[in-house]
Amino acid sequence: MGCLMNVLWLLFGGILTAIEYVVASLLLMVTIVGIPFGIQTLKMASLALWPFGKEVRSGSRSDGCLYILMNVVWILLGGIWICFSHLIFGAILCITIIGIPFGLQHFKLAAVALMPFGKDIVEA
């Protein structure tokens, strides 16, 4: 069932979201300072490409000072707007019963988009 849901996710916008994250990642990785942020957007691209059957967990290294600082910088430079967009799409999709599983995936992406540093994406 998860494979079918992932294919439907890709057909109805997941591939475009993943491509946007990859392009943003490549643009961020042009500078040395942007490489850590580019790695996080690649993480979000992999989740946006195939979200069903994956979980987001806080890694064991998520309590460091550097991760907190990087998450604060991320939020201030645009992470909050990415999170809001996923929350809005998730709320719209949850209006119908058929859209609820897809809305939940947007909520999962919103959690990663708000604070990606220190999060790991693992198979469920």
C-alpha positions in Angstrom: 0.0 0.0 0.0 2.9 2.3 0.8 4.3 1.9 -2.7 1.0 2.9 -4.3 0.7 5.9 -2.0 4.3 7.0 -2.9 3.5 6.7 -6.6 0.3 8.8 -6.2 2.4 11.3 -4.1 4.9 11.6 -7.0 2.3 12.0 -9.6 0.4 14.7 -7.8 3.2 17.1 -6.9 5.8 15.2 -4.9 8.3 15.1 -7.8 8.0 18.9 -8.2 8.6 19.5 -4.5 11.7 17.2 -4.5 13.0 19.0 -7.6 12.6 22.3 -5.9 14.5 21.1 -2.9 17.3 19.7 -5.1 17.6 23.0 -7.0 17.7 24.9 -3.7 20.3 22.6 -2.4 22.5 23.0 -5.4 22.2 26.8 -5.1 23.0 26.7 -1.4 26.1 24.5 -2.0 27.7 27.1 -4.4 29.2 28.8 -1.3 31.1 27.1 1.4 28.9 28.6 4.1 25.8 27.2 2.5 26.9 23.6 2.3 25.4 22.5 5.6 22.1 24.1 4.6 22.3 22.4 1.2 22.8 19.0 2.9 19.6 19.6 4.9 17.6 20.5 1.8 18.8 17.3 0.2 17.5 15.5 3.2 14.1 17.2 2.7 14.3 16.3 -1.0 14.7 12.6 -0.2 11.7 12.8 2.2 9.6 14.7 -0.4 10.4 12.2 -3.0 9.3 9.1 -1.2 7.6 10.0 2.1 5.4 7.0 2.9 7.2 4.4 5.0 9.7 6.9 6.4 9.9 8.5 9.8 11.6 11.6 11.1 13.5 11.1 14.4 15.7 13.3 16.4 19.2 12.0 16.2 21.5 11.3 19.2 23.6 14.3 18.1 20.6 16.7 18.1 21.3 18.3 21.5 24.5 20.1 20.5 25.0 23.8 20.6 25.9 24.0 16.9 22.7 22.3 15.9 20.7 24.7 17.9 22.5 27.7 16.3 22.1 26.3 12.8 18.4 25.7 13.4 18.0 29.3 14.6 19.8 30.6 11.5 17.7 28.2 9.3 14.4 29.5 10.8 15.4 33.1 10.4 16.5 32.7 6.8 13.4 31.0 5.5 12.7 27.7 7.3 9.6 29.2 8.8 8.1 30.0 5.4 8.8 26.5 4.1 7.2 25.1 7.2 4.1 27.3 6.8 3.7 26.2 3.2 3.7 22.5 4.2 1.3 23.2 7.0 -1.1 25.0 4.6 -1.0 22.2 2.0 -1.4 19.7 4.8 -4.5 21.4 6.2 -6.0 21.7 2.7 -5.4 18.1 2.0 -6.9 17.0 5.3 -10.3 18.5 4.4 -11.2 15.3 2.5 -10.9 11.8 3.8 -8.9 10.7 0.7 -6.4 13.6 1.2 -5.7 12.8 4.9 -2.7 10.5 4.3 -1.1 13.1 2.0 -1.8 15.9 4.4 0.0 13.9 7.2 3.0 13.6 4.9 3.0 17.4 4.5 2.9 17.7 8.3 5.9 15.4 8.5 7.8 17.6 5.9 6.8 20.7 7.9 8.5 19.3 11.0 11.7 18.7 9.1 11.4 22.1 7.3 11.2 24.0 10.6 14.3 22.5 12.3 16.2 20.1 10.0 19.5 20.0 11.8 19.8 17.0 14.1 16.9 15.1 12.5 17.3 11.8 10.8 15.1 10.2 8.2 14.7 6.5 8.8 12.6 3.7 7.3 9.5 3.0 9.4 
